[in-house]
Amino acid sequence: MYGLETLDLSNNRLSGHIPRTMASLTFLAHLNLAYNNLVGRIPLGSQLQMFTDPSIYMGNPSLCGVPLPTKFPGDDTFTATNAKPNNENGSDKLWFHVSMVLGFVLGFRGVCGTLLVKKSWRYAYFRFSNDTKDKENLD
C-alpha cells in the first residue's frame, strides 16, 4: 500500500481515529476522508501535511488539527518560552561566517607556513606528492 496514489474513503460511515500509518503513504497525491465519523487529531507526518484543503476532512465534526480550524485541546498550551529566541540582527550568522573564514586562514597558514619554514618537511611533502603521481601514472 506504500505506492498508493489516490484514496477516497468519503461517505463510508467510518469511525475512530485516522491511523498514524497513513502518514507514511509517501506517494499519496489525492485523499478524501469527508463525511465520516472520524475523531481525534489528524496524524502529523510529511505526507498528510501536504493536504492543506480542509474540505477533504469535511463532515467529521470531532476531527481536529492542521489544516482544520478546530485545534486539538493540547495545541494551545505552547508558549513562547519554549521557542528559540529570534535573532533579529543576524549576529549569529555573521559570527558563523567570521569563524569559518578565520578557521580557513589559520589552517591554510599553518600548513603552508610549516612547509615554508621547515625545509625537511617541504622536501618530504613534495617527494610524497611526486611518488603518488608516479604511482597513478603506472596504473
C-alpha positions, 0 to 999 in steps of 0.5 A: 500500500506504500505506492498508493496514489489516490484514496477516497474513503468519503461517505463510508460511515467510518469511525475512530481515529485516522491511523498514524500509518497513513502518514507514511503513504509517501506517494499519496497525491489525492485523499478524501476522508469527508463525511465520516465519523472520524475523531481525534487529531489528524496524524502529523507526518510529511505526507498528510501535511501536504493536504492543506484543503480542509474540505477533504476532512469535511463532515467529521465534526470531532476531527481536529488539527492542521489544516482544520480550524478546530485545534486539538485541546493540547495545541494551545498550551505552547508558549513562547518560552519554549521557542528559540529566541529570534535573532533579529540582527543576524549576529549569529550568522555573521559570527558563523561566517567570521569563524569559518573564514578565520578557521580557513586562514589559520589552517591554510597558514599553518600548513603552508607556513610549516612547509615554508619554514621547515625545509625537511618537511617541504622536501618530504611533502613534495617527494610524497606528492611526486611518488603518488603521481608516479604511482597513478601514472603506472596504473 
